[in-house]
Amino acid sequence: MEGVCEDGDGLRIELVSTAAEAPCPSCGSLSRRVHGWCRRRLKDVAIAGRNVLLELRSRRLVCVEAACGRRTFREQIPSLTRRWARSTQRVTSMIARFGILAAGRAGSRLLGAAGVQVSRDTVLRVVMGLPLPFEQAQAAGEAVPAVLGVDDVAIRKGHSYATIIIDAGTHRPLDLLPDRLSGTLATWLKAHPGVEIVCRDGSNAYAEAIRDGAPDAVQVNDRWHLWHGLGEAVEKVVVAHTPCWRPTVGKALKEPPRHEMWHARAIDERTAARHRMVHDLLAQGLSLMECRRRLGWGFNTVKRYARAATPEELQRPPRYRQTLVCPYRDYLRRRLIEEPSVPITHLLGEIRAQGYSGSQNLLFRYINQGRLDLEHAPARPRKVTSWLMSAPENLAQHDAERLSEVLDLCPHLNESANLIKQFAHMMMNRAGEKLAGWMDAAQALEQPPLSSFVTGMRQDQAAVTAALSLEYSNGPTEGTNTKIKLLKRQMYGRAGFPLLRQRILLN
């Protein structure tokens, strides 16, 4: 360092090279022969909020290798300068870090606050010029990770998708493929042999790609998707048996209420007629697809009517929301038990004196819907499903008591609850060898939603067994997908796939 002086609002530091020799950038031979001197002006990181400019005096050396095509070259100071650069490597490294985290325009603004004035194009150029870790490792001869995670990523939801591949051991992203076609993933796996285990979701395309690109690899289904699929099937069973477990009007009252209305809704004639039409066609030996064609309905609609043995199984419970009457429910219920013939107008006056601000019609509807007749408000099917899918030790006491009431009322749900406990035990204790027996027991219940779930599991039984036996899961891949959503939304959809891929693989 030859000197430091003020240069406007910043500092200018004068430096001179003192190295004895430097390597030729073409042939690598060391040279001491000085051809001349040159000056370089380099931006450096700010000091105490003041911009820093390095004025470097370095040598131009003569290459001593006769066979080298380069006659002279400028020496580069290690960890400080690069060819053609107008800033130090410290500044370039800072630009790269900000660019990876915040992309172009946002990165440029943050760098400006840190004392490095660069344009967004410079930030993007530096980010796109960074080498990718996995490609560097492959060039160095490192082996492909033995355990991979694969999942699809929405570039533009509903329109375009990509495939993320991660190292399931370190959770680091390895590559981002431009689509989610089976051929693309199979080609990547063939180009990177040595994969032993691949974690994925239930996608048939990925299963086919792994069988084609890495036939010796063990496929592991995602445990979260299995548990989620079981929960959806159980919810359909709960809905189908709603008339069985959902209490009816007047059960908890000493006497039937004066203002009585059917709480279990009657099946309307249209639903009964549609149910009869579907089952009449099925009785003639027609398939579900033929019924769909003749009736002109959706296939799932025909299947739902076909699965219901009676029209009552199609009944859905009413979904009540909180109203202004709810805070006075206990008082109204107590008054109706004490005096069943009390006029509603008297009840209205009493609760208005306590602060009720709703209308008379709202109170009429609340009582006529039967919402005062039960000890507590009937649970929704989704709430019952959440109780069934929760560990017993995690349930609050009142929720456990209500679940016990539901199971006492409906033996079908009691059987489903036992199946859920067995499946949870398999997942927690890695007892995949019990899966075959569990699937036979689930189909023996003759519950269509559970049978459909088991049928899907049988089609991918090897991967499901591996998921319930091995420690690996697709959870790290799902977590990486969540981070990708943040990176994608930072760029507001204005960046192309190459920049998005670069930021994902460098984060």
C-alpha positions in Angstrom: 0.0 0.0 0.0 1.5 3.3 -1.2 -1.1 5.7 0.2 -4.7 6.5 1.1 -6.4 9.7 0.2 -9.9 11.1 0.1 -11.6 11.1 -3.3 -14.8 13.1 -3.0 -17.1 11.2 -0.6 -15.0 8.0 -0.8 -11.5 6.7 -0.3 -8.8 6.0 -2.9 -6.2 3.4 -1.9 -3.0 3.2 -4.0 -1.5 -0.3 -4.2 1.5 -1.8 -6.0 2.2 -5.5 -6.7 5.2 -7.0 -4.9 4.9 -10.6 -6.1 8.2 -12.0 -7.5 6.6 -14.0 -10.3 3.2 -14.8 -11.8 1.7 -17.6 -13.9 0.8 -17.3 -17.6 -3.0 -17.6 -18.0 -2.5 -19.7 -21.2 0.3 -22.2 -20.4 0.6 -21.7 -16.6 4.4 -21.2 -16.7 5.9 -18.8 -14.1 7.6 -15.7 -15.4 9.7 -13.0 -13.8 10.5 -11.0 -16.9 8.8 -7.6 -16.7 7.6 -6.1 -19.9 6.1 -3.0 -18.3 3.7 -1.6 -15.7 0.0 -0.8 -16.0 -2.7 0.8 -13.7 -6.1 -0.7 -12.8 -8.9 1.0 -11.0 -11.0 -1.5 -9.0 -14.2 -1.0 -6.9 -13.9 -2.6 -3.4 -16.3 -3.1 -0.6 -17.3 0.0 1.4 -15.4 0.9 4.6 -17.5 2.6 7.4 -20.1 3.6 4.8 -17.6 5.2 2.4 -17.0 3.9 -1.1 -13.5 2.5 -1.8 -11.6 2.6 -5.0 -8.4 0.6 -5.4 -5.8 2.1 -7.7 -3.5 -0.9 -8.4 -0.1 -0.7 -10.2 0.7 -4.2 -11.6 3.2 -5.6 -14.0 2.9 -6.8 -17.6 5.1 -9.9 -17.8 6.7 -11.8 -20.7 5.8 -15.5 -21.1 9.0 -17.5 -21.0 7.5 -20.5 -22.8 8.5 -20.4 -26.4 5.6 -22.7 -27.5 3.0 -20.5 -25.8 1.0 -18.4 -28.2 0.8 -15.5 -25.7 3.8 -13.0 -25.7 2.9 -10.9 -22.7 0.2 -11.0 -20.0 -0.9 -9.0 -17.0 -0.4 -10.5 -13.6 -3.4 -11.2 -11.4 -3.4 -10.7 -7.7 -4.8 -13.9 -6.0 -8.2 -13.4 -4.3 -8.2 -9.8 -5.4 -8.4 -9.4 -9.2 -9.6 -11.2 -12.3 -9.0 -10.6 -16.0 -11.1 -7.7 -17.4 -12.8 -7.1 -14.0 -13.4 -3.6 -12.8 -14.2 -4.7 -9.2 -12.4 -6.9 -6.7 -13.4 -10.5 -6.1 -14.9 -9.5 -2.7 -17.3 -7.2 -4.5 -18.2 -9.9 -7.1 -18.8 -12.4 -4.3 -21.1 -9.9 -2.5 -23.0 -9.3 -5.7 -23.4 -13.0 -6.2 -24.8 -13.6 -2.7 -27.2 -10.8 -2.9 -28.3 -11.9 -6.4 -28.9 -15.4 -5.3 -31.1 -14.3 -2.4 -32.9 -11.4 -3.9 -32.5 -11.6 -7.8 -31.9 -8.6 -10.0 -33.7 -5.4 -9.1 -34.1 -6.1 -5.4 -30.5 -7.3 -5.3 -29.3 -4.1 -6.9 -31.2 -2.0 -4.3 -29.8 -3.9 -1.4 -26.3 -3.7 -2.8 -26.7 0.1 -3.2 -27.6 0.3 0.5 -24.4 -1.7 1.3 -22.3 0.8 -0.7 -22.0 -1.2 -4.0 -23.6 0.6 -6.9 -24.4 -1.9 -9.7 -27.3 -2.3 -12.1 -29.7 -5.2 -12.0 -28.3 -6.5 -15.3 -24.9 -6.8 -13.6 -26.4 -8.7 -10.7 -28.1 -11.1 -13.1 -25.0 -11.5 -15.2 -22.9 -12.4 -12.1 -25.5 -14.9 -10.9 -25.8 -16.6 -14.3 -22.0 -16.9 -14.4 -21.7 -18.8 -11.2 -20.8 -22.5 -11.5 -23.4 -25.0 -10.2 -22.3 -27.2 -7.3 -23.5 -30.5 -8.7 -22.0 -29.9 -12.1 -18.7 -29.0 -10.4 -18.8 -32.2 -8.4 -19.5 -34.3 -11.5 -16.6 -32.6 -13.3 -14.4 -33.5 -10.4 -15.4 -37.2 -10.7 -17.7 -37.4 -7.6 -20.4 -40.1 -7.6 -24.1 -39.3 -7.8 -25.8 -39.4 -4.4 -27.2 -42.9 -3.7 -30.5 -41.6 -2.4 -32.5 -39.0 -4.4 -35.8 -37.2 -3.9 -38.0 -36.3 -6.9 -41.0 -34.0 -7.1 -42.8 -31.7 -9.5 -42.6 -27.9 -9.3 -45.3 -25.5 -10.6 -43.6 -22.9 -12.8 -47.0 -21.5 -13.7 -49.6 -23.4 -11.8 -52.0 -25.3 -14.1 -49.9 -24.6 -17.2 -46.2 -25.5 -16.9 -44.3 -27.7 -14.5 -40.7 -28.7 -13.8 -39.0 -31.5 -11.9 -36.8 -30.9 -8.9 -34.1 -33.6 -8.0 -32.4 -33.3 -4.6 -29.9 -35.3 -2.5 -32.2 -36.9 0.1 -29.2 -37.1 2.5 -28.0 -33.5 2.5 -31.3 -32.0 1.2 -29.3 -30.0 -1.4 -30.9 -29.5 -4.9 -29.0 -31.3 -7.7 -30.9 -30.3 -10.8 -34.1 -28.8 -12.1 -35.6 -30.4 -15.3 -37.7 -28.2 -17.6 -40.8 -30.5 -17.5 -42.3 -33.4 -15.5 -42.4 -35.9 -18.4 -41.2 -39.4 -17.6 -38.8 -39.4 -20.6 -37.0 -36.4 -19.3 -36.4 -37.9 -15.9 -35.4 -41.3 -17.3 -32.8 -39.6 -19.6 -31.3 -37.8 -16.5 -31.1 -41.0 -14.5 -29.4 -42.9 -17.4 -26.9 -40.1 -17.6 -26.2 -40.3 -13.9 -25.9 -44.0 -12.9 -25.4 -45.2 -9.4 -28.7 -44.2 -7.9 -29.9 -46.8 -5.3 -33.0 -45.3 -3.8 -35.5 -42.7 -5.2 -38.2 -41.1 -3.0 -41.2 -39.8 -4.9 -45.0 -39.2 -4.5 -47.6 -41.4 -6.1 -47.0 -40.1 -9.7 -47.2 -42.9 -12.3 -45.0 -40.8 -14.6 -42.2 -40.7 -12.1 -42.6 -44.4 -11.3 -42.3 -45.3 -15.0 -39.3 -43.0 -15.4 -37.4 -44.6 -12.5 -38.1 -48.1 -13.8 -36.7 -47.0 -17.2 -33.8 -44.9 -16.1 -32.7 -46.7 -12.9 -34.3 -50.2 -13.0 -32.2 -51.4 -10.0 -33.2 -48.5 -7.8 -35.7 -48.9 -4.9 -38.7 -46.6 -5.2 -40.0 -45.2 -2.0 -43.5 -43.7 -1.9 -44.1 -40.6 0.2 -45.5 -41.3 3.7 -47.3 -38.0 4.0 -49.3 -38.6 0.7 -50.2 -42.1 2.0 -51.5 -40.7 5.3 -53.3 -37.9 3.5 -54.9 -40.3 1.1 -56.1 -42.5 4.0 -57.6 -39.4 5.6 -59.5 -38.5 2.5 -60.9 -42.1 2.3 -61.9 -42.0 6.0 -63.7 -38.7 5.5 -65.8 -40.2 2.8 -66.6 -43.1 5.1 -67.6 -40.6 7.8 -69.9 -38.7 5.4 -71.5 -41.9 4.1 -72.4 -43.0 7.7 -73.6 -39.6 8.9 -77.1 -40.7 9.6 -75.6 -43.4 11.9 -73.4 -41.3 14.1 -75.0 -37.9 14.0 -77.5 -37.4 16.8 -81.1 -36.5 16.0 -83.5 -33.9 17.4 -84.9 -34.4 20.8 -82.3 -36.9 21.9 -80.8 -34.8 24.7 -84.0 -33.1 25.8 -86.3 -34.4 28.5 -89.3 -33.7 26.2 -89.5 -33.1 22.4 -89.2 -29.4 21.6 -92.3 -27.4 20.8 -90.7 -25.8 17.8 -89.6 -29.0 16.1 -88.1 -29.5 12.6 -86.5 -32.6 11.2 -82.8 -32.3 12.0 -81.8 -35.3 9.8 -82.9 -33.9 6.5 -85.3 -35.8 4.4 -84.0 -37.1 1.0 -85.6 -35.0 -1.8 -87.4 -36.7 -4.6 -84.8 -35.7 -7.2 -81.9 -37.5 -5.3 -84.1 -40.6 -4.8 -85.0 -40.6 -8.5 -81.5 -40.2 -9.7 -80.3 -43.0 -7.3 -83.1 -45.3 -8.7 -82.1 -44.5 -12.3 -78.5 -45.5 -11.8 -79.3 -48.7 -10.0 -81.8 -49.7 -12.6 -79.2 -49.4 -15.3 -76.7 -51.3 -13.2 -79.3 -54.1 -12.6 -79.4 -54.5 -16.4 -75.7 -55.4 -16.4 -74.4 -52.0 -17.8 -71.0 -50.6 -16.8 -70.5 -47.3 -15.1 -69.1 -45.8 -18.3 -72.2 -46.9 -20.2 -74.5 -45.5 -17.4 -72.5 -42.2 -17.7 -73.1 -42.2 -21.5 -76.8 -42.9 -21.3 -77.5 -40.4 -18.5 -75.1 -37.7 -19.7 -73.7 -37.2 -16.2 -70.1 -37.0 -15.0 -68.4 -40.3 -14.3 -67.7 -39.4 -10.6 -71.4 -38.5 -10.2 -72.5 -41.9 -11.5 -70.0 -43.6 -9.3 -71.2 -41.8 -6.2 -74.8 -42.8 -6.8 -73.7 -46.4 -7.6 -71.7 -46.8 -4.4 -74.7 -45.7 -2.3 -76.9 -48.7 -1.4 -79.8 -46.4 -0.3 -80.6 -42.8 -1.1 -80.1 -42.0 2.6 -76.3 -42.6 2.2 -76.1 -39.7 -0.1 -77.4 -37.3 2.6 -75.0 -34.6 3.7 -75.2 -33.1 7.1 -76.1 -29.3 7.3 -73.1 -27.0 7.8 -74.0 -24.4 10.4 -71.9 -21.3 11.1 -71.5 -19.1 14.1 -74.4 -16.7 14.5 -75.4 -14.0 17.0 -77.5 -16.5 18.9 -74.6 -18.8 19.7 -73.5 -17.0 22.8 -77.0 -17.5 24.3 -77.3 -21.1 23.3 -76.9 -22.6 26.8 -79.4 -20.1 28.3 -82.0 -20.8 25.6 -81.5 -24.6 25.9 -81.9 -24.4 29.7 -85.1 -22.3 29.4 -86.6 -24.7 26.9 -85.9 -27.7 29.1 -87.5 -25.9 32.1 -90.5 -24.6 30.2 -90.9 -26.3 26.8 -94.0 -24.2 25.9 -92.4 -20.8 26.4 -93.1 -18.6 23.4 -90.1 -17.6 21.3 -91.0 -13.9 21.6 -90.5 -14.2 25.3 -87.1 -15.8 24.8 -86.3 -13.0 22.3 -87.0 -10.4 25.0 -85.0 -12.2 27.6 -81.8 -12.5 25.5 -82.2 -9.0 24.2 -82.0 -7.9 27.8 -78.7 -9.7 28.0 -77.3 -8.0 24.9 -78.6 -10.0 21.9 -78.6 -7.7 18.8 -79.9 -10.1 16.2 -83.3 -10.3 14.6 -86.3 -12.4 15.6 -86.1 -14.4 12.3 -82.6 -15.4 13.1 -83.7 -16.8 16.5 -86.6 -18.6 14.9 -84.3 -20.3 12.3 -81.8 -21.2 15.0 -84.4 -23.0 17.1 -86.2 -24.6 14.2 -83.0 -26.1 12.9 -82.7 -28.1 16.1 -79.5 -26.5 17.2 -80.7 -26.2 20.8 -81.9 -29.8 21.0 -78.6 -31.5 21.5 -76.2 -31.4 24.4 -73.6 -29.9 22.1 -73.5 -28.8 18.5 -73.2 -31.8 16.1 -69.6 -32.2 14.8 -68.9 -31.8 11.1 -67.6 -34.8 9.2 -64.2 -33.2 8.7 -63.9 -32.6 12.5 -64.8 -36.3 13.2 -62.2 -37.3 10.6 -59.5 -35.1 12.3 -60.3 -36.9 15.6 -60.0 -40.3 14.0 -56.7 -39.3 12.3 -55.1 -37.8 15.5 -53.1 -39.8 18.1 -55.3 -40.4 21.2 -52.7 -38.8 23.4 -52.9 -35.6 21.3 -56.7 -35.2 21.6 -58.2 -32.8 24.2 -60.4 -34.5 26.8 -63.7 -33.2 25.4 -62.7 -34.2 21.9 -61.8 -37.7 23.1 -65.2 -38.0 24.8 -67.1 -36.8 21.7 -65.1 -39.3 19.5 -66.0 -42.0 21.9 -69.7 -41.1 21.6 -69.4 -41.2 17.8 -67.7 -44.6 17.8 -70.3 -46.0 20.2 -73.1 -44.9 17.8 -71.5 -46.2 14.6 -69.7 -49.6 14.4 -68.5 -48.9 10.9 -66.4 -46.0 12.1 -65.2 -48.1 15.0 -63.8 -50.6 12.5 -62.2 -47.7 10.5 -60.7 -46.3 13.7 -58.9 -49.7 14.3 -57.6 -49.7 10.8 -56.2 -46.1 11.2 -54.4 -47.2 14.4 -52.9 -50.2 12.7 -51.7 -48.0 9.7 -50.2 -45.4 12.1 -48.4 -48.2 14.0 -46.9 -49.4 10.7 -45.7 -45.9 9.8 -44.2 -45.2 13.2 -42.5 -48.5 13.7 -41.4 -49.2 10.0 -43.5 -52.4 9.9 -44.0 -52.6 6.2 -44.2 -56.4 6.3 -47.7 -56.0 7.8 -49.0 -54.0 4.8 -50.5 -57.0 2.9 -52.6 -58.1 5.9 -53.7 -54.6 6.6 -54.9 -54.1 3.0 -56.9 -57.4 3.1 -58.5 -56.3 6.4 -59.4 -52.9 4.9 -61.1 -54.4 1.8 -63.0 -56.9 4.0 -64.9 -54.0 5.6 -66.5 -53.4 2.1 -66.3 -49.6 2.5 -66.0 -48.3 -1.1 -63.7 -45.3 -0.2 -61.3 -47.6 1.7 -61.4 -50.2 -1.0 -60.5 -47.6 -3.6 -57.6 -46.4 -1.5 -56.3 -50.0 -1.1 -56.7 -50.6 -4.8 -54.4 -47.7 -5.5 -51.9 -49.0 -2.9 -51.8 -52.4 -4.5 -50.9 -50.9 -7.9 -47.8 -49.4 -6.2 -47.3 -51.9 -3.4 -43.6 -52.3 -3.6 -43.0 -48.5 -3.2 -45.6 -48.3 -0.4 -43.9 -51.2 1.4 -40.6 -49.5 1.1 -42.1 -46.3 2.5 -43.3 -48.1 5.5 -40.0 -50.0 6.0 -37.2 -47.6 5.2 -36.3 -44.3 6.9 -36.3 -42.3 3.8 -39.2 -40.1 2.8 -40.1 -37.4 0.2 -40.5 -34.8 3.0 -37.1 -33.0 2.2 -38.2 -32.7 -1.4 -41.5 -31.1 -0.4 -39.6 -28.7 1.8 -37.4 -27.7 -1.1 -40.5 -27.2 -3.2 -41.8 -24.8 -0.6 -38.5 -22.8 -0.8 -38.9 -22.7 -4.6 -42.3 -21.1 -4.3 -40.7 -18.2 -2.3 -37.9 -17.8 -5.0 -40.5 -17.9 -7.8 -42.7 -15.3 -6.2 -39.8 -13.0 -5.5 -39.4 -12.6 -9.3 -43.1 -11.9 -9.9 -43.1 -14.3 -12.9 -40.9 -12.0 -14.9 -37.8 -14.3 -15.0 -37.2 -17.1 -17.4 -36.5 -20.8 -16.5 -32.7 -20.4 -16.8 -32.5 -17.8 -14.0 -35.0 -19.6 -11.8 -33.0 -22.8 -12.2 -29.8 -21.0 -11.3 -31.2 -19.5 -8.2 -32.8 -22.8 -7.0 -29.6 -24.8 -7.5 -27.4 -22.1 -5.8 -29.7 -21.5 -2.8 
